[in-house]
Structure formats: C-alpha cells, structure tokens
C-alpha cells in the first residue's frame, strides 16, 4: 500500500482502515460495532473523520427510522412522542422555540412513517411507532494530516486544544504518515497530550500515542479568542461555558448526520459519470481513480470544471450495462450498497 500525501486520498484510507479495525488494538466486544463518517461536525468545527462506537442492538433499532438523518426538530418529536394518542403540545416538552416548528416536524415525521398522527376535535394528536434508542455510545474525532511536520503540528495544536476544552467528542486523534525521520517525536512535543496519534505507513496503521477520554457529560469550554502568545501580547483569552444538555443534543445531531452520510458520500460531490472516473483497489482499499490524470484525484479536482471531464458515451448505458445507467450509475449503486451494509446490523 502506497501512502499518499494527498489529504483526500489519505482521508479515505483512514476511513477504510477505521471501518475494519476500530478500536485499534482492542476487542470491540460482541455488543459493540462502529460506524465511520467524514467531513462532519458543528457550524464552527468540522472533523475529517468520525468514528461512532455504537451499541449493536440499539443501532439495529435505529434502522427502523430509515436511512435519512433525523434533524433536531424530528429528534424532539420521535424521542418524546407518547405511547398513546395525545395532543402534541401536551405530549411533547416545551422546545424553547415556536410551536409551529414542532407542528411542522410532527407532520414531517408522519409523512416519513416514523410517528402516527390524527386530527381529533380540531387538534393534532400523535403517538410513537417505535422507541428511539440512544444508539451512539461514543464519538471519536480524527484529524488527517499526512504531511504533519513540526510547524504544521504547532498550527494544529490550537485546533485540538479547542476540541479538548469543549469536550464534544469522547476522543480526538491525529492521523499522519509514518516517515521514520523523527516526525513522530516532534508531534508528541507539539500536540496536546489528550490527543491520540495514529501513524500510517506501508505496513499499516499503528498507535503512536493513546488519547485521554474527554468529559463529554460535564460542562465544556468554548474558546472564543486567545492571545497570540508574543512577548508584547497581554490580551486576555475569551471563552464561554457550554451546558452538558447542549452537548448531548449536538452529539445526537452529529450521530444522525453520520448515520445518513457515512464516508462514501464523497461520490456525491464528484463526477462518476465522467468516462475517466474509476474505482480501483489498492491493497485492501478501494479509491477513486482518474484515468486521464493517471492517479487518484481529489474531490475538488473531480468536477464539471475539470478540463479533462468528458461525459460517458451514450452507448455505455445500453451495451452491457443496466438500462438504468452506465458505469457512473454503477459506481453510485455500489457505494450506496456498501454504505447501507455498514448501517445494517445482522
């Protein structure tokens, strides 16, 4: 396996490794499974890779709500919908925002078949169809930096320190290429001790530093501004405390988005309908490949603006391929099936 310096390809390799081997070096146990997603987080922070450690039975129970994510409004409805018919404003707790948005969410939940509704006496009543489980037990965030030298580690340290202070994820990691040239000790000096370090080499992935478990159930600290640290800088840092209830709600939202997208959603922003787009196996990994460039392309490169882009010939969609489309449609179906398989617990 050749470890690419291109961050997009490196990121896909880390996702595939985590899907097969998480947690690193430990037995996950019969009742636990993992779900991997990429490029998710909050409005102010996006992580490269997310690993969700899930209760196997609870993940299977989550499946009855469908493959699409449940938004914060829908979560409010399905988590509190009563067993028996009740007026929605009496059955659901006060959301802290106008009830009209709750009413819209109740109707959306009914249209998706995850909550039942009826009108009685001019009022909308609802009842739940299934109990919504707490299926995600832990969230692990990984930053992918293949070329993480000492200067890049210093730049990343501030970002990781904010993650540690907020405590939204249970663990934070950094994945980087193993160079054998003394980079790993430099990482240990620059990065917060709470962050774990994965080194990705030709022989596989190994743990260079184990992370500390963060206090996700306790109040967090959101760092708003901090001094640059220069000799003449006497400005004070600005921060605010984050309530544990906000963290619990945000973790549910992140888990739902990860459940819907997974990490194979990269194909949604690329052009698999280009005649040069391929999926190739490299060792144990399957990666996008551009035949025109002769290498793995990035998601940004693979777009309609690419000068090498050329649509599939119409004949490809009728000769030897399913009538529903050509190779591009086939790639999408393949990745969608794999994404659905990882969500399904047998």
C-alpha positions as a printed NumPy array, in Angstrom:
array([[  0.   ,   0.   ,   0.   ],
       [  1.417,   3.363,  -1.042],
       [  0.537,   6.059,   1.478],
       [ -0.463,   9.153,  -0.487],
       [  0.492,  12.651,   0.606],
       [ -2.777,  13.958,  -0.845],
       [ -5.079,  14.62 ,   2.085],
       [ -8.286,  13.473,   0.355],
       [ -6.873,  10.06 ,  -0.598],
       [ -5.199,   9.732,   2.796],
       [ -8.524,  10.508,   4.458],
       [-10.322,   7.768,   2.524],
       [ -7.631,   5.281,   3.547],
       [ -8.052,   6.212,   7.213],
       [-11.832,   5.821,   6.928],
       [-11.495,   2.351,   5.407],
       [ -8.936,   1.313,   7.998],
       [-11.163,   2.528,  10.85 ],
       [-14.16 ,   0.7  ,   9.405],
       [-12.221,  -2.577,   9.503],
       [-10.078,  -2.185,  12.625],
       [-11.697,   0.144,  15.16 ],
       [-10.886,   0.296,  18.039],
       [ -7.155,  -0.037,  17.325],
       [ -5.571,  -2.943,  19.134],
       [ -8.654,  -3.725,  21.239],
       [-11.514,  -6.195,  21.012],
       [-14.683,  -4.112,  20.493],
       [-16.804,  -6.773,  22.211],
       [-19.778,  -8.722,  20.94 ],
       [-22.271,  -5.974,  21.726],
       [-20.409,  -3.091,  20.042],
       [-19.921,  -2.026,  16.44 ],
       [-18.54 ,   1.07 ,  14.694],
       [-19.855,   3.453,  12.066],
       [-17.456,   5.742,  10.146],
       [-18.236,   9.103,   8.511],
       [-16.211,  12.021,   7.171],
       [-16.34 ,  15.818,   6.995],
       [-18.882,  16.335,   9.774],
       [-19.125,  18.43 ,  12.913],
       [-20.655,  21.682,  14.111],
       [-21.024,  25.056,  12.445],
       [-17.679,  26.202,  13.785],
       [-15.762,  22.928,  13.623],
       [-15.598,  20.181,  11.026],
       [-13.701,  16.959,  11.628],
       [-12.075,  14.944,   8.843],
       [-13.134,  11.519,  10.125],
       [-15.677,  10.48 ,  12.746],
       [-15.898,   7.018,  14.284],
       [-19.145,   6.3  ,  16.12 ],
       [-18.942,   3.464,  18.621],
       [-22.46 ,   2.036,  18.785],
       [-24.427,  -0.491,  20.766],
       [-25.189,  -3.211,  18.246],
       [-28.794,  -3.825,  19.316],
       [-29.541,  -0.098,  19.593],
       [-28.072,   0.541,  16.139],
       [-30.346,  -2.143,  14.721],
       [-33.303,  -0.474,  16.459],
       [-32.325,   2.867,  14.919],
       [-32.662,   1.287,  11.48 ],
       [-36.485,   1.263,  11.598],
       [-36.445,   5.078,  11.341],
       [-34.954,   4.868,   7.853],
       [-31.587,   5.759,   6.298],
       [-32.161,   9.524,   6.287],
       [-30.981,  11.591,   9.221],
       [-33.34 ,  12.929,  11.855],
       [-32.943,  16.69 ,  12.277],
       [-33.033,  18.338,  15.708],
       [-36.744,  19.072,  15.266],
       [-37.506,  15.476,  14.301],
       [-35.434,  14.17 ,  17.2  ],
       [-37.508,  16.302,  19.544],
       [-40.654,  14.62 ,  18.199],
       [-39.571,  10.966,  17.96 ],
       [-37.774,  10.95 ,  21.318],
       [-40.785,  12.312,  23.221],
       [-43.774,  11.051,  21.214],
       [-46.173,   9.295,  23.631],
       [-47.203,   5.652,  23.522],
       [-50.89 ,   6.563,  23.4  ],
       [-52.674,   9.235,  21.402],
       [-52.184,  12.718,  22.871],
       [-52.327,  16.339,  21.763],
       [-48.811,  17.09 ,  20.563],
       [-48.459,  20.299,  22.613],
       [-49.351,  18.407,  25.782],
       [-47.302,  15.316,  24.987],
       [-44.046,  16.961,  23.897],
       [-41.871,  19.101,  26.203],
       [-41.563,  22.82 ,  25.526],
       [-38.919,  23.058,  22.777],
       [-37.841,  26.607,  23.61 ],
       [-38.838,  27.85 ,  20.144],
       [-42.236,  28.488,  18.457],
       [-44.637,  25.533,  18.446],
       [-45.369,  25.97 ,  14.759],
       [-41.978,  24.449,  14.012],
       [-42.871,  21.474,  16.201],
       [-46.144,  21.073,  14.322],
       [-44.247,  21.035,  11.031],
       [-41.877,  18.41 ,  12.427],
       [-44.836,  16.282,  13.576],
       [-46.269,  16.355,  10.052],
       [-42.862,  15.536,   8.546],
       [-42.437,  12.611,  10.951],
       [-45.858,  11.334,   9.92 ],
       [-45.025,  11.645,   6.199],
       [-41.836,   9.635,   6.789],
       [-43.792,   6.966,   8.652],
       [-41.899,   7.262,  11.951],
       [-44.734,   8.832,  14.001],
       [-48.505,   8.446,  13.684],
       [-50.837,  11.459,  13.711],
       [-54.566,  12.078,  13.61 ],
       [-56.847,  15.084,  13.907],
       [-59.397,  14.949,  16.701],
       [-61.597,  17.808,  17.844],
       [-59.614,  20.221,  15.653],
       [-56.342,  19.285,  17.361],
       [-53.406,  17.248,  16.075],
       [-52.665,  14.175,  18.14 ],
       [-49.643,  11.942,  17.781],
       [-48.215,   8.71 ,  19.103],
       [-44.934,   6.962,  18.543],
       [-44.456,   3.918,  16.365],
       [-41.087,   2.867,  17.824],
       [-38.901,   3.831,  20.736],
       [-35.897,   5.906,  19.636],
       [-32.756,   4.357,  21.202],
       [-29.568,   6.023,  22.387],
       [-27.628,   4.066,  19.784],
       [-24.354,   6.051,  19.69 ],
       [-22.245,   5.465,  22.782],
       [-19.028,   7.31 ,  21.897],
       [-17.836,   9.747,  19.208],
       [-14.196,   9.681,  18.137],
       [-12.841,  12.543,  16.009],
       [ -9.761,  12.108,  13.785],
       [ -7.838,  14.866,  12.011],
       [ -5.992,  13.632,   8.913],
       [ -2.694,  15.37 ,   8.205],
       [ -0.416,  13.204,   6.047],
       [  2.388,  15.799,   5.949],
       [  2.337,  16.819,   9.592],
       [  5.753,  18.248,  10.332],
       [  6.657,  20.294,  13.392],
       [  5.334,  23.601,  12.04 ],
       [  2.05 ,  22.017,  10.919],
       [  1.742,  20.389,  14.338],
       [  2.024,  23.799,  16.011],
       [ -0.747,  25.135,  13.777],
       [ -2.934,  22.12 ,  14.528],
       [ -2.295,  22.271,  18.273],
       [ -4.59 ,  25.27 ,  18.743],
       [ -7.429,  23.474,  16.97 ],
       [ -7.001,  20.34 ,  19.067],
       [ -6.8  ,  22.33 ,  22.292],
       [-10.194,  23.823,  21.464],
       [-11.588,  20.327,  20.851],
       [-10.234,  19.132,  24.184],
       [-11.621,  22.142,  26.05 ],
       [-15.088,  21.775,  24.514],
       [-15.262,  18.029,  25.077],
       [-17.869,  17.343,  22.418],
       [-16.112,  14.181,  21.212],
       [-15.057,  11.406,  23.577],
       [-11.616,  11.213,  21.969],
       [ -9.605,  13.259,  19.492],
       [ -6.855,  11.788,  17.302],
       [ -4.43 ,  12.89 ,  14.619],
       [ -3.552,  10.543,  11.754],
       [ -0.327,  11.211,   9.854],
       [  2.132,   9.416,   7.59 ],
       [  4.868,   7.452,   9.279],
       [  8.15 ,   8.798,   7.919],
       [ 10.785,   7.232,  10.139],
       [ 12.586,  10.581,  10.139],
       [ 11.831,  11.838,  13.63 ],
       [  8.487,  13.449,  12.849],
       [  6.603,  11.391,  15.418],
       [  8.621,  12.722,  18.421],
       [  8.009,  16.259,  17.154],
       [  4.285,  15.552,  17.198],
       [  4.432,  14.413,  20.794],
       [  6.053,  17.71 ,  21.753],
       [  3.635,  19.981,  19.87 ],
       [  0.196,  18.395,  20.256],
       [ -1.945,  18.305,  23.412],
       [ -1.282,  15.203,  25.492],
       [ -5.025,  14.482,  25.455],
       [ -4.937,  13.841,  21.678],
       [ -4.048,  10.414,  20.294],
       [ -1.719,   9.919,  17.33 ],
       [ -2.029,   7.346,  14.527],
       [  0.876,   6.782,  12.139],
       [  0.007,   5.376,   8.723],
       [  2.827,   3.536,   6.962],
       [  3.433,   0.989,   4.237],
       [  2.816,  -1.833,   6.704],
       [ -0.426,  -0.438,   8.085],
       [ -1.612,   1.825,  10.888],
       [ -0.173,   1.917,  14.384],
       [ -0.839,   3.906,  17.546],
       [  1.991,   6.266,  18.466],
       [  0.138,   7.861,  21.38 ],
       [ -3.083,   6.882,  23.116],
       [ -5.613,   9.649,  23.818],
       [ -7.335,  10.55 ,  27.044],
       [-11.09 ,  10.177,  27.324],
       [-12.734,  13.605,  27.486],
       [-15.508,  14.606,  29.9  ],
       [-18.41 ,  14.757,  27.452],
       [-21.04 ,  14.647,  30.231],
       [-19.605,  17.718,  32.005],
       [-19.737,  21.417,  31.033],
       [-17.333,  22.297,  28.23 ],
       [-15.341,  25.42 ,  27.473],
       [-15.679,  27.104,  24.102],
       [-12.566,  29.207,  23.422],
       [-13.666,  32.341,  21.572],
       [-10.35 ,  34.175,  21.377],
       [ -6.905,  33.695,  22.794],
       [ -3.715,  35.791,  22.833],
       [ -1.11 ,  35.087,  20.197],
       [  1.48 ,  34.496,  22.865],
       [  4.024,  37.044,  21.658],
       [  6.257,  38.84 ,  24.174],
       [  4.21 ,  42.05 ,  23.882],
       [  0.786,  40.4  ,  23.898],
       [ -1.002,  40.936,  27.22 ],
       [ -4.541,  40.453,  25.967],
       [ -6.817,  38.072,  27.836],
       [ -8.39 ,  34.957,  26.4  ],
       [-12.158,  34.98 ,  25.89 ],
       [-14.236,  31.868,  26.454],
       [-17.692,  30.676,  27.409],
       [-19.028,  27.614,  29.159],
       [-21.161,  25.113,  27.275],
       [-24.016,  23.329,  29.017],
       [-23.943,  19.5  ,  29.034],
       [-27.51 ,  19.462,  27.668],
       [-26.319,  21.349,  24.563],
       [-23.509,  18.843,  24.119],
       [-25.871,  15.87 ,  24.404],
       [-28.241,  17.348,  21.802],
       [-25.388,  18.26 ,  19.44 ],
       [-23.895,  14.764,  19.723],
       [-27.241,  13.243,  18.711],
       [-27.432,  15.541,  15.687],
       [-23.864,  14.672,  14.646],
       [-24.576,  10.967,  15.055],
       [-27.687,  11.243,  12.882],
       [-25.806,  13.039,  10.114],
       [-23.047,  10.433,  10.295],
       [-25.652,   7.648,  10.079],
       [-27.052,   9.134,   6.879],
       [-23.826,  10.06 ,   5.096],
       [-21.128,   7.615,   6.134],
       [-17.764,   8.239,   4.449],
       [-18.609,   7.004,   0.937],
       [-20.704,  10.118,   0.299],
       [-17.654,  11.644,  -1.403],
       [-19.085,  10.375,  -4.686],
       [-21.986,  12.837,  -4.279],
       [-19.611,  15.754,  -4.926],
       [-17.586,  14.099,  -7.716],
       [-18.378,  13.174, -11.319],
       [-18.574,   9.391, -11.623],
       [-20.415,   9.944, -14.925],
       [-17.1  ,  11.048, -16.47 ],
       [-15.642,   8.432, -18.826],
       [-12.297,   8.675, -16.981],
       [-13.702,   8.063, -13.477],
       [-12.886,   4.659, -11.995],
       [-12.816,   2.851,  -8.671],
       [ -9.594,   0.925,  -8.161],
       [ -8.438,  -1.43 ,  -5.442],
       [ -5.105,  -0.535,  -3.855],
       [ -4.163,  -3.189,  -1.34 ],
       [ -7.238,  -3.542,   0.83 ],
       [ -8.6  ,  -0.096,  -0.068],
       [-10.933,   0.995,  -2.867],
       [-10.174,   4.527,  -4.083],
       [-11.415,   6.812,  -6.868],
       [ -9.072,   6.976,  -9.841],
       [ -8.831,   9.358, -12.792],
       [ -7.637,   7.589, -15.947],
       [ -6.953,  10.952, -17.606],
       [ -4.631,  12.124, -14.812],
       [ -3.232,   8.67 , -14.127],
       [ -3.694,   8.999, -10.349],
       [ -6.218,   9.331,  -7.574],
       [ -7.902,  12.692,  -7.895],
       [ -9.265,  14.964,  -5.185],
       [-12.957,  15.751,  -4.777],
       [-12.25 ,  19.357,  -5.79 ],
       [-10.479,  18.313,  -8.978],
       [-13.235,  15.903,  -9.998],
       [-15.953,  18.313, -11.077],
       [-17.638,  19.62 , -14.183],
       [-14.964,  22.345, -14.361],
       [-12.19 ,  19.79 , -14.808],
       [-10.624,  20.359, -18.268],
       [-10.398,  16.578, -18.72 ],
       [-14.078,  15.967, -17.949],
       [-15.857,  14.042, -20.671],
       [-19.355,  12.58 , -20.243],
       [-19.851,   8.877, -20.677],
       [-20.739,   7.903, -24.246],
       [-24.457,   7.113, -24.535],
       [-23.596,   3.645, -25.859],
       [-22.05 ,   2.771, -22.468],
       [-25.517,   2.994, -20.918],
       [-27.094,   0.477, -23.268],
       [-24.396,  -2.062, -24.166],
       [-23.653,  -4.49 , -21.383],
       [-24.726,  -2.12 , -18.606],
       [-28.05 ,  -1.963, -16.724],
       [-30.689,   0.023, -18.512],
       [-30.778,   2.453, -15.566],
       [-27.374,   3.853, -16.436],
       [-23.74 ,   3.32 , -17.3  ],
       [-20.59 ,   2.879, -15.192],
       [-21.177,   6.104, -13.238],
       [-24.575,   4.902, -12.039],
       [-23.   ,   1.554, -11.226],
       [-20.329,   3.197,  -9.031],
       [-23.019,   5.105,  -7.149],
       [-25.082,   1.972,  -6.578],
       [-22.034,   0.057,  -5.387],
       [-21.06 ,   2.729,  -2.854],
       [-24.674,   3.147,  -1.717],
       [-24.962,  -0.607,  -1.114],
       [-21.748,  -0.602,   0.887],
       [-22.928,   2.402,   2.911],
       [-26.252,   0.674,   3.655],
       [-24.442,  -2.531,   4.621],
       [-22.363,  -0.741,   7.251],
       [-25.525,   0.752,   8.789],
       [-27.218,  -2.64 ,   8.895],
       [-26.519,  -4.905,  11.865],
       [-27.107,  -8.587,  11.089]])
